[in-house]
């Protein structure tokens, strides 16, 4: 993996997180980062305070902190926060004027310039732009960057709706800038979104950056048919919990279980917390909610079951390293005889992965698109 990044006038060593991922061909910065840096250096050389949104692995934070600007980086990703802090330290950049906020925190009001890496989800972009509209002084420049293929008419309309008059740049290395200026005045975005969970009396609340924000996704719907229903399970983890519907259903079917909801998205974990509080308040004390890089730091041999619908992308990159990490750390965290139960797309061949890792894998159910698989920890086979 290429780790030496030439950004502006300096070379940085930048690592992509998690550090032990198998796909080492992916790098921690892209041409959109380079374009933003070059544009700011040319057009805003006197900027002293900077707000950065969605800096995936800290490339922008490293460059502008190196320039001794006051930098506040806002992200919905726990892993991105880890990566930025790590890369600043590895490049021996002082973090005295660097701070990080999660996506649900109040934004700083006094900044000279806002930089945005355009997120995958339009709703999340709308939410972020709405939050900016509330705090930015009129005339504050807002400059976003993305791969050209990810800049759509809806992207431009969002900037025009929440920020102000907007234009785009020419493409450079397949990336493009979106340039706008705050016109002043708060424009609300309708988040979180609430909807009824089919077949139940539950109402689901979703923050803007949560997968399948407006309805139950088809994978979770199929997974519901194969969730545990027992009094025996004492500890269950909903790994990659999203809005928490899988853990919520497990809580309703396993009344004695303590459920831990884990995700790397701050908005996902908060959505899960809200959904337990709204729908099963009496069992709220049986639940915990954790932002984390998979199950890093969890006690080994400590839980009865892990339920998981693993992602196969990280930001814009399609990759299976997160699923591998989830499976490995689930195995470490499970007690002897504990079970990992997952749902995945048929073509991803998780059956083979689990067989190699656990020494066993059982097919619980399948349809044309998904499989539900179970693997049991048996330390005698390690």
TATA-V578598 format. One record per residue. N is the residue number from 1. RES is the residue in three letters. PHI is phi in radians with two decimals (none if undefined). Layout:
n-><N	N>
res-><RES	RES>
phi-><PHI	PHI>
//
This chain:
n-><1	2	3	4	5	6	7	8	9	10	11	12	13	14	15	16	17	18	19	20	21	22	23	24	25	26	27	28	29	30	31	32	33	34	35	36	37	38	39	40	41	42	43	44	45	46	47	48	49	50	51	52	53	54	55	56	57	58	59	60	61	62	63	64	65	66	67	68	69	70	71	72	73	74	75	76	77	78	79	80	81	82	83	84	85	86	87	88	89	90	91	92	93	94	95	96	97	98	99	100	101	102	103	104	105	106	107	108	109	110	111	112	113	114	115	116	117	118	119	120	121	122	123	124	125	126	127	128	129	130	131	132	133	134	135	136	137	138	139	140	141	142	143	144	145	146	147	148	149	150	151	152	153	154	155	156	157	158	159	160	161	162	163	164	165	166	167	168	169	170	171	172	173	174	175	176	177	178	179	180	181	182	183	184	185	186	187	188	189	190	191	192	193	194	195	196	197	198	199	200	201	202	203	204	205	206	207	208	209	210	211	212	213	214	215	216	217	218	219	220	221	222	223	224	225	226	227	228	229	230	231	232	233	234	235	236	237	238	239	240	241	242	243	244	245	246	247	248	249	250	251	252	253	254	255	256	257	258	259	260	261	262	263	264	265	266	267	268	269	270	271	272	273	274	275	276	277	278	279	280	281	282	283	284	285	286	287	288	289	290	291	292	293	294	295	296	297	298	299	300	301	302	303	304	305	306	307	308	309	310	311	312	313	314	315	316	317	318	319	320	321	322	323	324	325	326	327	328	329	330	331	332	333	334	335	336	337	338	339	340	341	342	343	344	345	346	347	348	349	350	351	352	353	354	355	356	357	358	359	360	361	362	363	364	365	366	367	368	369	370	371	372	373	374	375	376	377	378	379	380	381	382>
res-><UNK	UNK	UNK	UNK	UNK	UNK	UNK	UNK	UNK	UNK	UNK	UNK	UNK	UNK	UNK	UNK	UNK	UNK	UNK	UNK	UNK	UNK	UNK	UNK	UNK	UNK	UNK	UNK	UNK	UNK	UNK	UNK	UNK	UNK	UNK	UNK	UNK	UNK	UNK	UNK	UNK	UNK	UNK	UNK	UNK	UNK	UNK	UNK	UNK	UNK	UNK	UNK	UNK	UNK	UNK	UNK	UNK	UNK	UNK	UNK	UNK	UNK	UNK	UNK	UNK	UNK	UNK	UNK	UNK	UNK	UNK	UNK	UNK	UNK	UNK	UNK	UNK	UNK	UNK	UNK	UNK	UNK	UNK	UNK	UNK	UNK	UNK	UNK	UNK	UNK	UNK	UNK	UNK	UNK	UNK	UNK	UNK	UNK	UNK	UNK	UNK	UNK	UNK	UNK	UNK	UNK	UNK	UNK	UNK	UNK	UNK	UNK	UNK	UNK	UNK	UNK	UNK	UNK	UNK	UNK	UNK	UNK	UNK	UNK	UNK	UNK	UNK	UNK	UNK	UNK	UNK	UNK	UNK	UNK	UNK	UNK	UNK	UNK	UNK	UNK	UNK	UNK	UNK	UNK	UNK	UNK	UNK	UNK	UNK	UNK	UNK	UNK	UNK	UNK	UNK	UNK	UNK	UNK	UNK	UNK	UNK	UNK	UNK	UNK	UNK	UNK	UNK	UNK	UNK	UNK	UNK	UNK	UNK	UNK	UNK	UNK	UNK	UNK	UNK	UNK	UNK	UNK	UNK	UNK	UNK	UNK	UNK	UNK	UNK	UNK	UNK	UNK	UNK	UNK	UNK	UNK	UNK	UNK	UNK	UNK	UNK	UNK	UNK	UNK	UNK	UNK	UNK	UNK	UNK	UNK	UNK	UNK	UNK	UNK	UNK	UNK	UNK	UNK	UNK	UNK	UNK	UNK	UNK	UNK	UNK	UNK	UNK	UNK	UNK	UNK	UNK	UNK	UNK	UNK	UNK	UNK	UNK	UNK	UNK	UNK	UNK	UNK	UNK	UNK	UNK	UNK	UNK	UNK	UNK	UNK	UNK	UNK	UNK	UNK	UNK	UNK	UNK	UNK	UNK	UNK	UNK	UNK	UNK	UNK	UNK	UNK	UNK	UNK	UNK	UNK	UNK	UNK	UNK	UNK	UNK	UNK	UNK	UNK	UNK	UNK	UNK	UNK	UNK	UNK	UNK	UNK	UNK	UNK	UNK	UNK	UNK	UNK	UNK	UNK	UNK	UNK	UNK	UNK	UNK	UNK	UNK	UNK	UNK	UNK	UNK	UNK	UNK	UNK	UNK	UNK	UNK	UNK	UNK	UNK	UNK	UNK	UNK	UNK	UNK	UNK	UNK	UNK	UNK	UNK	UNK	UNK	UNK	UNK	UNK	UNK	UNK	UNK	UNK	UNK	UNK	UNK	UNK	UNK	UNK	UNK	UNK	UNK	UNK	UNK	UNK	UNK	UNK	UNK	UNK	UNK	UNK	UNK	UNK	UNK	UNK	UNK	UNK	UNK	UNK	UNK	UNK	UNK	UNK	UNK	UNK	UNK	UNK	UNK	UNK	UNK	UNK	UNK	UNK	UNK	UNK	UNK	UNK	UNK	UNK	UNK	UNK	UNK>
phi-><none	-1.27	-2.04	-1.58	-1.87	-1.59	-2.02	1.03	-1.78	-2.45	-1.76	-2.09	-1.69	-2.15	-1.86	-1.58	-1.81	-1.16	-1.15	-1.68	-1.11	-1.35	-1.44	-1.57	-1.44	-1.48	-1.93	-1.61	-2.61	-2.52	-1.18	-1.17	-1.06	-1.05	-1.11	-1.05	-1.09	-1.13	-1.18	-1.12	-1.06	-1.46	-1.80	-2.36	-1.17	-1.68	-1.06	-2.07	-2.29	-2.35	-1.93	-2.05	-1.95	1.24	-1.37	-0.95	-2.29	1.60	-1.06	-1.18	-1.07	-1.11	-1.12	-1.35	-1.19	-1.04	-1.40	1.16	-1.45	-1.41	-2.11	-2.03	-1.88	-1.98	-2.61	-1.60	-1.88	-1.05	-1.14	-1.09	-1.07	-1.04	-1.10	-1.09	-1.09	-1.11	-1.21	-1.09	-1.15	-1.13	-1.65	0.97	-1.73	-1.09	-1.76	-1.07	-1.84	-1.97	-2.45	-2.23	-2.22	-1.41	-1.21	-1.82	-1.45	-1.15	-1.41	-1.15	-1.73	-1.88	-2.35	-1.45	-2.73	-2.06	-2.02	-2.29	-1.56	-1.09	-1.33	-1.16	-1.73	-1.08	-1.05	-1.16	-1.04	-1.06	-1.05	-1.12	-1.15	-1.07	-1.09	-1.13	-1.07	-1.37	-2.00	-1.36	-1.21	-0.94	1.62	-1.11	-1.23	-2.19	-2.15	-2.03	-2.49	-2.85	-1.04	-0.95	-1.16	-1.77	-1.74	-1.92	-1.01	-1.15	-1.13	-1.11	-1.09	-1.10	-1.12	-1.14	-1.22	-1.76	-1.91	2.77	-0.97	-2.35	-2.38	-2.06	-1.61	-1.20	-1.37	-2.31	0.88	1.18	-2.12	-2.46	-1.76	-2.05	-2.09	-2.50	-2.39	-1.10	-1.67	1.55	1.77	-1.35	-2.07	-1.33	-1.99	-1.49	-2.40	-1.26	-1.73	-2.06	-2.68	-1.33	-1.49	-0.97	1.36	-2.42	-1.67	-1.41	-2.00	-1.74	-1.94	-2.16	-1.30	-1.13	-1.80	-1.82	-1.00	0.91	-1.20	-1.84	-2.90	-1.20	-1.29	-1.18	-1.19	-1.10	-1.02	-1.25	-1.07	-0.94	-1.19	-2.22	-1.38	-1.17	-2.47	-2.76	-1.61	-1.43	-1.17	-1.71	-2.51	-2.30	-1.94	-1.66	-1.60	1.23	-1.19	0.98	-1.37	1.52	-1.14	-1.16	-1.13	-1.10	-1.18	-1.10	-1.10	-1.24	-1.71	-2.15	-1.11	-1.66	-1.46	-1.62	-1.92	-1.94	-1.70	-2.22	-2.73	-1.55	-1.63	-1.08	-1.20	-1.14	-1.10	-1.18	-1.09	-1.06	-1.06	-1.02	-1.24	-1.20	-1.09	-1.27	-1.91	-2.45	-1.00	-1.12	-1.87	-1.02	-1.20	-1.47	-2.05	-2.35	-2.35	-2.34	-1.50	-2.83	-1.52	0.93	-1.97	-0.99	1.50	-1.25	-1.15	-1.18	0.93	-2.14	-2.24	-1.48	-2.67	-2.13	-1.83	-2.69	-2.08	-1.23	-1.36	-2.15	-2.61	-2.31	0.94	-1.60	-1.65	-1.46	-2.80	-1.84	-1.17	-1.19	-1.06	-1.02	-1.11	-1.04	-1.13	-1.09	-1.29	-1.11	-1.04	-1.09	-1.44	-1.25	-1.24	-0.98	1.48	-1.24	-2.14	-1.72	-2.15	-2.29	-2.15	-2.71	-1.13	-0.98	-1.30	-1.44	1.05	-1.16	-0.98	-1.16	-1.03	-1.19	-1.04	-1.19	-1.45	-1.75	1.41	-2.83	-2.86	-2.05	-1.46	-1.61	-3.03	-2.74	-2.43	-1.14	-1.95	-2.16	-2.23	-1.94	-2.17	-2.28	-2.28	-1.97	-1.35	-2.32	-1.11	-1.18	-1.79	-1.25>
//
